[in-house]
Amino acid sequence: MAVLSEFVETFGQQLLREFGERVHKVTVDAGFTCPNRDGSRGLGGCTFCNNKSFHPTITTRSIGDQVCEGMRCVRRRTHARKVIAYFQTYTNTYAPLSRLKVAYEEALAVPGVVGLSVGTRPDCLSEAVVALIASYRDRGLSVWVELGLQSSFDETLARVNRGHGYREYCEAVALLQRYRIPVCTHLIVGLPEEGRDHVLRTLARVLSLGVAGLKVHPLHVVRGSRLAQDFRAGRIVPLDMSTYVGIVADLVERTPRHVVFHRLTGTARAALLLAPAWCLGKWRVLNAIAAELGRRGTRQGDLASQGAAW
C-alpha cells in the first residue's frame, strides 16, 4: 500500500524534523465567537456551518485543562510527549488583545506545549494581535496562523456567506509575513458552482503570496446548515470521492515541496453528516490520494511550474 508521506510533505513530517520527535496538535476552545455570527460582518455564518453551533457556547473547562486532557489522549494513542495548542473553534483573534493574551499564555504554560496555532479569519487580524503572536515565536515556540479562505473567488465567498473577500486575505497574509509568521491557508474543494479550474486557480493565487502551509478538505453537508437546505432540494450535489481524490492529487503535484500540507481531507460525525458519506472517515481518503499519486508516478511539486501558470 502506498504511504502518503512518500508523496506529500506533511505537517507531521515537518514537526518531526523540527523537534526530533513526534509532535501533535491538541484542540482548544477558548469560547470566542465570529463576526459572521454576531452581526458585525453578517448573521447566520457560512452556509456550510452547522447552525446549532450558532447558539452561545459555554466552555466549562479551562484552557489549561483542555490542553492537559488533549495531551493525555495523544500520549495514549501515539506516546508523543510534545504538543501544539491549536485554537480552532470559531475566530481565535476576535476578542480584545488582553483576553487573547491570557488565553494563549494559559495554553502555552502547560508543560510539553511547544507551539501555538491560531485559526482565524482574514478580516480579524490587527497589527497588535499579530505582534502578540510573533512574540511567542521570538520565545522559540513553533507558531502558525491558519487563515480560512476557502476560495479566492469573491463570487463564491459571497455565495457561501463568508463575509469577506479575497482582498482581505491578501492583506492579512502580507501583515503576517511582515512579522515572519508562517501562514496555513484553508481551502475547500467542491464549493457551489466551482469546478477543478477554480480550485487550481485559487491554489496558484495563494502560492504566489508565499504561504507556508495548506489545509484542504471537501465540501460536506451537515445537518442544521443552510447548505443542507440546498442539498435536500437537489440544488447541490457533493463531489464523489474519486473526483475529490483526483483534484487533490492535482493540487499536490502543483504545490512546491517547501509548502507543507496540514490536512488533505476532512470528516464529520455521523450524527451531523448528510453527504457525502465518504467524509465519515479520513484514512480511506488519504490512502486513495497516496494510491492516485503512486498510479501517476508523481509526488508533491512535480508540476509546480504548471501550477504557476494558472
Secondary structure as UniProt FT lines:
FT   HELIX           4..6
FT   HELIX           11..19
FT   STRAND          23..28
FT   TURN            35..37
FT   TURN            47..48
FT   HELIX           51..54
FT   HELIX           63..78
FT   STRAND          82..87
FT   TURN            92..93
FT   HELIX           97..108
FT   TURN            111..112
FT   STRAND          113..120
FT   TURN            122..123
FT   HELIX           127..138
FT   TURN            139..140
FT   STRAND          142..150
FT   HELIX           154..159
FT   TURN            160..161
FT   HELIX           166..178
FT   TURN            179..180
FT   STRAND          183..189
FT   TURN            192..193
FT   HELIX           196..208
FT   TURN            209..210
FT   STRAND          213..218
FT   STRAND          221..222
FT   TURN            223..224
FT   HELIX           226..232
FT   TURN            233..234
FT   HELIX           241..253
FT   TURN            257..258
FT   STRAND          260..263
FT   TURN            270..272
FT   STRAND          273..275
FT   HELIX           277..280
FT   HELIX           283..296
FT   TURN            300..303
FT   HELIX           304..309
//
